Amino acid sequence: MAKVKAKEQKAPVKKAAATKAAKAAKPAAAEAPSGGKAKVDRAEVLKALERAAPALAGEKTMIPAFKCFLLDGVNVLAYNGTFAVRAPCPWPVEGAAQGRLLMDLLSGSSAEAVRGTSYTENSLSFYLGKASLKLPLLTGKDVYALDLPKEGGLALPVPKDVAALLGAMSLSMGVNLHKPVHYGLTIACRPDGLDWYTTDDVSATYIKTDGDVPKDLNGKVIAIPADACDALAKLGDLLGEASWKVVPGSHLEVSHEDFWFMSRLNQASDRANLERLFGDAGSVKREVLPEGFDEVLKRTSVLLDASGDLMATGQIEKDTIRIQADTEAGDVDESLAWTYQVSKPFVFNPRLWVRVLGLARKLGFGKKLAVFSAKKPWPWRYITSVQEKV
């Protein structure tokens, strides 16, 4: 497999230091609202805010700055205490404005431009069409609260298609805050690449990628929170062009000319348990999925959903796999030709199998486990539990 070298590019996005937003204490020299000559493209401003928006905290947060966009005249930054997103912004404003409110106002307008912008220490004024708007801005001590780590770290070699990889890892992304292994994404560093793990209570995913890992990262385990992974995924294909860096035990940083992303790291889970889990699954004999298997699973899932049922039954015999479900919405009883040399009756949740149909190439069974796998675009395994039918 071709190795991926970590990129050392320097992101051109300028730093939006917290103190700068807080220092917007003196009135700006921007034009008064009544003038209306200064214009900024509304759609471009909204695009910048939407890029940073995943890092806005929810309304229940007790820290006002976590719900705000911090504008420094060049960039917009949002930070919720766990992760931050910064992006270039064409609006020459300095201050911390209520995030959701500002986005709702801009997205709800048909005006082509934001014009007549002015701001002081405490307020931001501008026009959208004929509407004159004035919003409060946070000041000094209200803003800082924001304690962002120093930027930088050791290069992390991620593949170009890392956005698709994150999508695959999300299939079993755990959200249990009380169990590190069941929360977010775990990346284990080896000298020649990275091992990616996610697991929840019912399934687990593993992907292996190759690349040159810095010596100081060898053996380290990086644990990224689930909500930060979701925000990263929204940055899409740009992730493969970005520079990834990590400070073990502190934070992950992903930088690109169009954005800067930072996430605090979770307490690392036990790597040995993850390796043991997938080591056992790796020894399971697997065969290419039978033709038509995806359609059978989808039909079965539709009927189970319609009736509120969860489980279906399966039977593997020498040359066939048989799927059955008896529901109030209808019955399924279908057999497909499949050469698998283990006779096995089992009970399973088809929804957990439908998830992986776009990735899976092979299927096999271990003790109370179903194991799906593929070699492309990366070595990948997905395991989920099955109940042995008595």
Secondary structure, DSSP 8 states (H G I E B T S, - for coil): ---B--------S----HHHHHTTTS------TTT---EEEHHHHHHHHHHHGGG---TT-S-GGGGEEEEESSEEEEE-SSEEEEEE-----EEEEEHHHHHHHHHT---SEEEEEEE-SSEEEEEETTEEEEEEEE-HHHHTT-----S--EE----TTHHHHHHHHGGG-EE-TT-GGGEEEEEEEETTEEEEEEE-SSEEEEEEEEB---GGGTT-EEEE-HHHHHHHHTTGGGGGGSEEEEETTTEEEEEETTEEEEEE------HHHHHHHHHHHHTS-EEE--TTHHHHHHHHHHHHHHHT---EEEEE-SSEEEEEEEETTEEEEEEEE---S--EEEEE-HHHHHTTTTT--EEEEETTEEEEEE-SSS-EEEEEE-EE--
